[in-house]
Amino acid sequence: MKRENEIKVNWCPVCNQGWVEIKMDIGEKKMILVCDECDSTWDTPEKMSLNDTNDYRPIEKTRNPTPKEIRDLGWEKYIIKDINDFMRTFPIDS
């Protein structure tokens, strides 16, 4: 069974509407972070902020990385383990 959050690492700081997920950029043959809503991208989880986005760079084709690819790069520590706990850290608009 596939977990829904197995590649989610953060809520997008650019659009505030989508999940930032780990993806494999097929053309560049490297892992990147991509917002599933606005397509903003980042090269590393450590540099993921509003100011460090690569949103100008078009991504032709991506795929979900394998768990081994994620582990080999050391990015498994950035994956959100519990979406509900993660979302509780965000203020609710009234």
C-alpha positions in Angstrom: 0.0 0.0 0.0 1.4 3.4 -1.0 1.4 6.1 1.7 -0.1 9.4 0.5 2.7 11.5 2.1 5.8 9.3 1.2 7.4 12.1 -0.8 5.9 15.3 0.8 8.5 17.4 2.6 6.7 20.8 3.2 3.8 23.1 2.4 4.8 25.4 -0.4 6.2 28.8 0.8 5.6 30.3 -2.7 1.9 29.6 -3.3 0.7 28.4 0.1 -1.6 26.0 -1.7 0.4 22.9 -2.5 2.7 20.3 -1.2 6.4 20.3 -1.9 7.4 16.8 -3.0 10.6 15.0 -3.8 10.8 14.3 -7.6 13.3 12.9 -9.9 14.1 15.3 -12.8 14.4 12.8 -15.7 16.2 15.3 -18.0 18.8 16.4 -15.4 18.9 12.9 -13.8 18.8 14.4 -10.3 16.3 14.7 -7.4 14.6 18.1 -6.9 11.7 19.4 -4.8 8.6 20.5 -6.7 5.4 22.1 -5.5 2.4 20.0 -6.8 0.3 23.1 -7.2 2.5 26.0 -8.6 5.5 23.9 -9.9 8.1 26.0 -8.0 11.3 24.0 -7.6 14.2 23.8 -5.3 17.5 22.0 -5.5 17.8 20.9 -1.9 15.5 20.7 1.2 18.1 22.8 3.1 17.6 25.7 0.8 13.9 25.5 0.5 12.5 29.0 1.1 10.6 31.7 -0.7 13.9 33.4 -1.8 15.6 30.3 -3.0 13.1 28.9 -5.5 14.1 28.0 -9.0 10.6 28.8 -10.3 12.1 30.2 -13.5 13.5 26.8 -14.5 11.1 24.7 -16.6 10.9 21.0 -15.6 10.2 18.8 -18.6 9.4 15.5 -17.0 9.6 14.1 -13.5 8.9 10.8 -11.8 8.6 9.7 -8.2 11.9 8.6 -6.8 12.4 5.1 -5.3 12.8 4.8 -1.6 16.4 3.8 -2.2 17.1 6.9 -4.3 15.7 9.1 -1.5 17.8 7.2 1.2 20.9 7.4 -0.9 20.7 11.2 -1.0 19.8 11.4 2.7 16.5 13.1 2.1 14.3 10.6 4.0 14.7 12.8 7.1 12.8 15.6 5.4 9.7 13.5 4.5 6.7 14.4 6.6 5.8 11.4 8.8 2.4 12.5 9.9 0.4 15.0 7.8 -2.1 15.7 10.6 0.7 16.6 13.1 2.4 18.7 10.4 -0.7 20.7 9.6 -1.3 21.5 13.3 1.7 23.7 13.1 0.0 26.1 10.7 -2.3 28.9 12.0 -5.9 28.6 11.0 -7.4 31.7 9.2 -10.6 32.9 10.8 
